[in-house]
């Protein structure tokens, strides 16, 4: 009787936790463990919830991936890692991540990259491309697809920005150097900042 009562309590607590949003098996296991239920009770309740279709990591992962595609900038690799953290089996993830096609990735990469170009006008073309590349990679997009798009991005250094940076660098370095050495140091610094600077 005590065991059945404990199971009933755990089952209802789990259902209540599931009523607000979908959860993975791992999340429910951890939730019940946190609420001090013993391992046998937890596994019995999980088995019952799976049988009754309240828990299904495959359905969960499909919904999770669709939500991320529609509502976030996360790429497939970041989504994979999050699902692994949530305890979803890797085979299940791979079966479902196929909905995040290369075409969808390309579309999202273009949108994100174009936005970064628009809001980072104060950076050199080289620095900006590097920043976009790192940003997209950290979001979890395919390195091949990122490189493919970023390499074709046509970004020109703003002449006013180049002049402003040059003047700033020149002023700073002229306190330590002069003549041809100064000009060499200025060029060196400009290249290190990502500006394709040429002395005209």
C-alpha positions in Angstrom: 0.0 0.0 0.0 2.8 2.4 0.9 4.6 1.7 -2.3 1.5 2.2 -4.4 0.7 5.4 -2.6 4.3 6.6 -3.3 4.0 5.7 -6.9 0.7 7.5 -7.2 2.1 10.7 -5.7 5.2 10.6 -8.0 3.0 9.9 -11.0 0.7 12.9 -10.3 3.6 15.2 -9.5 5.2 14.2 -12.8 2.0 14.8 -14.7 1.7 18.2 -13.1 5.2 19.1 -14.1 4.4 18.0 -17.7 1.3 20.0 -17.8 3.1 23.3 -18.3 5.4 22.1 -21.1 6.9 19.0 -22.7 9.8 17.4 -20.9 12.4 14.8 -21.6 12.7 11.5 -19.7 15.9 12.8 -18.1 14.1 16.0 -16.9 11.3 14.0 -15.3 13.8 11.6 -13.7 15.8 14.5 -12.3 12.6 16.3 -11.1 11.3 13.2 -9.2 14.8 12.6 -7.8 14.9 16.1 -6.5 11.5 15.5 -4.8 13.1 12.6 -2.9 11.5 9.6 -4.6 13.5 6.4 -4.7 15.0 5.1 -7.9 12.6 2.1 -8.2 9.5 4.4 -7.9 11.0 6.9 -10.4 11.7 4.2 -13.0 8.2 2.7 -12.6 6.6 6.1 -13.0 8.7 6.9 -16.1 7.9 3.5 -17.6 4.2 4.2 -17.1 4.5 7.8 -18.5 6.3 6.5 -21.6 3.7 3.7 -22.1 0.9 6.3 -21.9 2.7 8.6 -24.3 3.1 11.4 -21.8 6.9 11.1 -22.3 8.4 10.6 -25.7 11.9 11.9 -26.4 11.5 11.5 -30.2 8.4 13.7 -30.3 10.0 16.1 -27.8 13.1 16.5 -30.0 11.1 17.1 -33.2 9.1 19.9 -31.4 12.3 21.3 -29.9 14.1 21.4 -33.3 11.1 23.0 -35.0 10.8 25.7 -32.3 14.5 26.5 -32.5 14.3 26.8 -36.3 11.3 29.1 -36.1 12.1 31.1 -33.0 15.8 31.3 -32.6 19.1 31.8 -34.5 20.5 28.5 -33.2 22.1 26.2 -35.7 21.9 22.4 -35.8 25.1 21.8 -33.8 24.0 24.0 -30.9 20.6 22.3 -31.0 22.2 18.9 -31.0 24.3 19.8 -27.9 21.3 21.1 -26.0 19.3 18.0 -26.7 22.2 15.8 -25.5 22.2 17.9 -22.3 18.5 17.1 -22.0 19.3 13.4 -22.2 17.9 12.7 -25.6 19.6 9.7 -27.3 22.0 10.7 -30.1 20.3 8.4 -32.6 17.0 10.0 -31.9 18.6 13.5 -32.4 20.2 12.5 -35.7 16.9 11.0 -37.0 15.1 14.3 -36.3 17.8 17.0 -37.0 17.5 16.2 -40.7 14.5 18.7 -40.7 17.2 21.4 -40.3 18.2 21.1 -44.0 21.2 22.8 -45.7 18.8 25.1 -47.4 17.3 26.3 -44.1 20.9 26.7 -42.8 21.9 28.8 -45.8 18.8 31.0 -45.5 19.5 31.6 -41.8 23.2 32.2 -42.3 22.5 34.8 -44.9 20.0 36.6 -42.7 22.3 36.6 -39.7 25.4 37.6 -41.6 23.6 40.4 -43.4 22.4 41.8 -40.1 25.9 41.7 -38.7 27.2 43.6 -41.7 24.5 46.3 -41.1 25.2 46.8 -37.4 29.0 46.6 -37.6 29.9 49.4 -39.9 32.7 50.5 -37.6 34.8 47.4 -38.3 37.2 46.7 -41.1 36.1 44.2 -43.8 38.6 41.6 -42.6 37.6 41.9 -38.9 33.9 41.9 -39.7 34.2 38.7 -41.8 36.1 37.1 -39.1 33.6 38.2 -36.5 30.7 36.9 -38.6 32.4 33.6 -39.1 33.0 33.1 -35.4 29.5 34.3 -34.5 27.8 31.8 -36.9 30.1 29.0 -35.8 29.2 29.6 -32.1 25.6 29.5 -33.1 26.1 26.0 -34.3 26.0 26.3 -38.1 28.0 24.1 -40.5 31.6 25.4 -40.9 31.5 24.5 -44.6 28.3 26.5 -45.2 29.6 29.4 -43.2 32.8 29.6 -45.1 31.0 29.3 -48.4 28.8 32.3 -47.6 31.2 34.5 -45.8 33.9 34.1 -48.4 31.5 35.5 -51.0 30.5 38.5 -48.9 31.3 41.7 -50.6 32.3 44.1 -47.8 34.4 47.2 -48.6 36.2 49.3 -46.0 34.5 52.6 -45.4 37.0 55.3 -46.5 36.1 57.6 -43.7 36.6 54.8 -41.2 40.0 53.9 -42.7 41.1 57.6 -42.5 39.8 57.9 -38.9 41.7 54.8 -37.8 44.8 55.8 -39.7 44.8 59.2 -38.0 44.3 57.7 -34.6 47.1 55.1 -35.1 49.4 57.7 -36.6 48.9 60.1 -33.7 49.6 57.4 -31.2 52.7 56.0 -32.9 54.2 59.4 -33.8 55.0 59.8 -30.1 57.5 57.0 -30.4 58.6 56.8 -34.1 59.3 59.1 -37.0 60.0 59.1 -40.7 60.0 55.8 -42.6 59.9 53.8 -39.4 56.8 55.6 -38.3 55.1 54.9 -41.7 56.1 51.2 -41.5 54.7 50.9 -37.9 51.5 52.6 -38.9 51.0 50.2 -41.9 51.8 47.3 -39.7 49.2 48.4 -37.1 46.6 49.0 -39.8 47.0 45.5 -41.2 46.8 44.0 -37.7 43.5 45.9 -37.3 42.3 44.2 -40.5 42.5 47.2 -42.8 43.8 46.5 -46.3 45.7 49.8 -46.1 47.8 51.0 -49.0 50.0 54.1 -49.1 48.8 56.1 -52.1 
